Amino acid sequence: MKKSFALLLIVFLLSSTITAQIISGYNQQFYMNVLDAALGIGKPFFLQQGYLTMQGVSIYQDTLLSYKNHTYHIRSKYQNPVSPDTINYYLAETSYSSYQMSIFKNVWPNKIPDILYESSDSTYITLVDCVGYGSRLLSAIGDTTVVNNAYLSLSNTIKTAGYSIFASKGYVCTAYEVGAAFPTLPDVNANGWAYVSGSVMSDSIDAYNHRLNTSLTKTYDGKSKGNFNTALPGDVLAFSYSPTSDANGHFMVLVQAPYQITADTMSKFYPKVSSTTINQFLTTYHVWAVPVIDCSGKGAHFYDSRAYNSGIGYGVLWILTNPSTETPMGFIFDQPSSSATSISPSLLNASHTWAISVGRYKGSSSGIGDNHSSILPASPILYQNYPNPFNPSTVLSYRLSVSGKVKLTVVNSLGEEVSILIDSYQQRGNHELNYSATGLPTGIYFARLLAQNEERTIKMLYIK
């Protein structure tokens, strides 16, 4: 097995002399909508992480990707939009009032895919900070006009509202300011940006905005909006943090609509917490699971796809809402330890979390778009046992692309269950166990894996 892999790797490395082709649909200059941009920009990393699969793409050693007879590297590189790298990241605040194609072009679109792909050594580079990721994503939707570009129209709409300063340090779309600024958007907007749901701590927002821009004459009205449960795929979820920090927050894109967490589900994540406590918690809050694409650290979410590297990835977080209005009240960002004896959410407050906001962008038909039908969430894999035939032991191995409930059984040729090997929650990744058929008669048996709402079966031959 190792020898075969080595030969394959040599072939792929030798093929690096072939002209590299960027993965289909990745980092095109403009996309038609937010979700297409999130999937397109993140595609190589989702493939490397096993969250997506695509015909013609193979992954080796978790950091090498083969596509069309060429080997690509995947690596993490921390990038944050700070001076003095003004050409790649910065847009002077004084330039915001007059968006000209030449100014805008020098900031993001012509840097996509240059910043995230190095053609010299065929390397895809993933970001660690969500600020840069959000900037690239929004500015790569539409075109270079103020009306039809997701970033430019957002910036102008927020600046016109006059309540919240935007990109005060010259960053292109900072996550913490987006979280505070989304509530200044119109509630309904057929084209452009709309405020879908969210809540704010108005005193903290005012203190922050006026500290950074004393010329602001308006004070924020603290508008909150419920119905978080009506959020849709492609909506942007942003947090605004801490009045003592100038650059803190988070930027995420919803992959699918939120779905509500039940007491039964919650008890699986909090096995040490009593059912009474869980039910009381769910009386105080509705809990919504929110699948997102973002830039974060590995293992930062429930079901996180980033098992090996930080950066662009897929994960799930929980949003807590007011049961009567569905207004966001807090969140649980990462999966709790199975030994946790209490539920400890991060709640909206004046000292840390100022705003939890959801915005929606509906642009024109401009942009290239991308057909993502060729990529699918990776299915579970049940590998052939070895040795096979076996006596009396054999090794069973399988791979999970997401964490979840797993059941692995052995059945005989009549379909009767003879062994239950696994029946529990398991983390994503590779799993392996030894199975002994001692006590069973010689014959044909089947290992059956139930995971991710799918079934996989392999045939095994036991010979005494």
Secondary structure in CASP SS format (residue, H / E / C, confidence):
PFRMAT SS
TARGET T0000
AUTHOR 0000-0000-0000
METHOD secondary structure of the structure
MODEL  1
M C 1.00
K H 1.00
K H 1.00
S H 1.00
F H 1.00
A H 1.00
L H 1.00
L H 1.00
L H 1.00
I H 1.00
V H 1.00
F H 1.00
L H 1.00
L H 1.00
S H 1.00
S H 1.00
T H 1.00
I C 1.00
T C 1.00
A C 1.00
Q C 1.00
I C 1.00
I C 1.00
S C 1.00
G C 1.00
Y C 1.00
N C 1.00
Q C 1.00
Q C 1.00
F C 1.00
Y E 1.00
M C 1.00
N C 1.00
V H 1.00
L H 1.00
D H 1.00
A H 1.00
A H 1.00
L H 1.00
G H 1.00
I H 1.00
G H 1.00
K H 1.00
P H 1.00
F H 1.00
F H 1.00
L H 1.00
Q H 1.00
Q H 1.00
G C 1.00
Y C 1.00
L E 1.00
T E 1.00
M E 1.00
Q C 1.00
G C 1.00
V E 1.00
S E 1.00
I E 1.00
Y E 1.00
Q C 1.00
D C 1.00
T C 1.00
L E 1.00
L E 1.00
S E 1.00
Y E 1.00
K C 1.00
N C 1.00
H E 1.00
T E 1.00
Y E 1.00
H E 1.00
I E 1.00
R E 1.00
S E 1.00
K C 1.00
Y C 1.00
Q C 1.00
N C 1.00
P C 1.00
V C 1.00
S C 1.00
P C 1.00
D C 1.00
T C 1.00
I C 1.00
N C 1.00
Y C 1.00
Y C 1.00
L C 1.00
A C 1.00
E H 1.00
T H 1.00
S H 1.00
Y C 1.00
S C 1.00
S C 1.00
Y C 1.00
Q C 1.00
M H 1.00
S H 1.00
I H 1.00
F H 1.00
K H 1.00
N C 1.00
V C 1.00
W C 1.00
P H 1.00
N H 1.00
K H 1.00
I C 1.00
P C 1.00
D C 1.00
I C 1.00
L C 1.00
Y E 1.00
E E 1.00
S C 1.00
S C 1.00
D C 1.00
S C 1.00
T E 1.00
Y E 1.00
I E 1.00
T E 1.00
L C 1.00
V C 1.00
D C 1.00
C H 1.00
V H 1.00
G H 1.00
Y H 1.00
G H 1.00
S H 1.00
R H 1.00
L H 1.00
L H 1.00
S H 1.00
A C 1.00
I E 1.00
G E 1.00
D C 1.00
T C 1.00
T C 1.00
V C 1.00
V C 1.00
N C 1.00
N E 1.00
A H 1.00
Y H 1.00
L H 1.00
S H 1.00
L H 1.00
S H 1.00
N H 1.00
T H 1.00
I H 1.00
K H 1.00
T H 1.00
A H 1.00
G C 1.00
Y C 1.00
S C 1.00
I C 1.00
F C 1.00
A C 1.00
S C 1.00
K C 1.00
G C 1.00
Y C 1.00
V C 1.00
C C 1.00
T C 1.00
A H 1.00
Y H 1.00
E H 1.00
V H 1.00
G H 1.00
A H 1.00
A H 1.00
F H 1.00
P H 1.00
T H 1.00
L C 1.00
P C 1.00
D C 1.00
V C 1.00
N C 1.00
A C 1.00
N C 1.00
G E 1.00
W E 1.00
A E 1.00
Y E 1.00
V E 1.00
S E 1.00
G E 1.00
S E 1.00
V E 1.00
M C 1.00
S H 1.00
D H 1.00
S H 1.00
I H 1.00
D H 1.00
A H 1.00
Y H 1.00
N H 1.00
H H 1.00
R H 1.00
L H 1.00
N C 1.00
T C 1.00
S C 1.00
L C 1.00
T C 1.00
K C 1.00
T C 1.00
Y C 1.00
D C 1.00
G C 1.00
K C 1.00
S C 1.00
K E 1.00
G C 1.00
N C 1.00
F H 1.00
N H 1.00
T H 1.00
A C 1.00
L C 1.00
P C 1.00
G C 1.00
D C 1.00
V E 1.00
L E 1.00
A E 1.00
F E 1.00
S E 1.00
Y E 1.00
S C 1.00
P C 1.00
T C 1.00
S C 1.00
D C 1.00
A C 1.00
N C 1.00
G E 1.00
H E 1.00
F E 1.00
M E 1.00
V E 1.00
L E 1.00
V C 1.00
Q C 1.00
A C 1.00
P C 1.00
Y E 1.00
Q E 1.00
I C 1.00
T C 1.00
A H 1.00
D H 1.00
T H 1.00
M H 1.00
S H 1.00
K H 1.00
F H 1.00
Y C 1.00
P C 1.00
K C 1.00
V C 1.00
S C 1.00
S H 1.00
T H 1.00
T H 1.00
I H 1.00
N H 1.00
Q H 1.00
F H 1.00
L H 1.00
T H 1.00
T H 1.00
Y C 1.00
H E 1.00
V E 1.00
W E 1.00
A E 1.00
V E 1.00
P E 1.00
V E 1.00
I E 1.00
D E 1.00
C E 1.00
S E 1.00
G C 1.00
K C 1.00
G C 1.00
A C 1.00
H C 1.00
F E 1.00
Y C 1.00
D C 1.00
S C 1.00
R C 1.00
A C 1.00
Y C 1.00
N C 1.00
S C 1.00
G E 1.00
I E 1.00
G E 1.00
Y E 1.00
G E 1.00
V E 1.00
L E 1.00
W E 1.00
I E 1.00
L E 1.00
T E 1.00
N C 1.00
P C 1.00
S C 1.00
T C 1.00
E C 1.00
T C 1.00
P E 1.00
M E 1.00
G E 1.00
F E 1.00
I E 1.00
F C 1.00
D C 1.00
Q C 1.00
P C 1.00
S C 1.00
S C 1.00
S C 1.00
A C 1.00
T C 1.00
S C 1.00
I C 1.00
S C 1.00
P C 1.00
S E 1.00
L E 1.00
L C 1.00
N C 1.00
A C 1.00
S C 1.00
H C 1.00
T E 1.00
W E 1.00
A E 1.00
I E 1.00
S E 1.00
V E 1.00
G E 1.00
R E 1.00
Y E 1.00
K E 1.00
G C 1.00
S C 1.00
S C 1.00
S C 1.00
G C 1.00
I C 1.00
G C 1.00
D C 1.00
N C 1.00
H H 1.00
S H 1.00
S H 1.00
I E 1.00
L E 1.00
P E 1.00
A C 1.00
S C 1.00
P C 1.00
I E 1.00
L E 1.00
Y C 1.00
Q C 1.00
N C 1.00
Y E 1.00
P C 1.00
N C 1.00
P C 1.00
F E 1.00
N C 1.00
P C 1.00
S E 1.00
T E 1.00
V E 1.00
L E 1.00
S E 1.00
Y E 1.00
R E 1.00
L E 1.00
S C 1.00
V C 1.00
S C 1.00
G E 1.00
K E 1.00
V E 1.00
K E 1.00
L E 1.00
T E 1.00
V E 1.00
V E 1.00
N E 1.00
S C 1.00
L C 1.00
G C 1.00
E C 1.00
E E 1.00
V E 1.00
S E 1.00
I E 1.00
L E 1.00
I E 1.00
D E 1.00
S E 1.00
Y E 1.00
Q E 1.00
Q C 1.00
R C 1.00
G E 1.00
N E 1.00
H E 1.00
E E 1.00
L E 1.00
N E 1.00
Y E 1.00
S E 1.00
A C 1.00
T C 1.00
G C 1.00
L C 1.00
P C 1.00
T C 1.00
G E 1.00
I E 1.00
Y E 1.00
F E 1.00
A E 1.00
R E 1.00
L E 1.00
L E 1.00
A E 1.00
Q C 1.00
N C 1.00
E E 1.00
E E 1.00
R E 1.00
T E 1.00
I E 1.00
K E 1.00
M E 1.00
L E 1.00
Y E 1.00
I C 1.00
K C 1.00
END
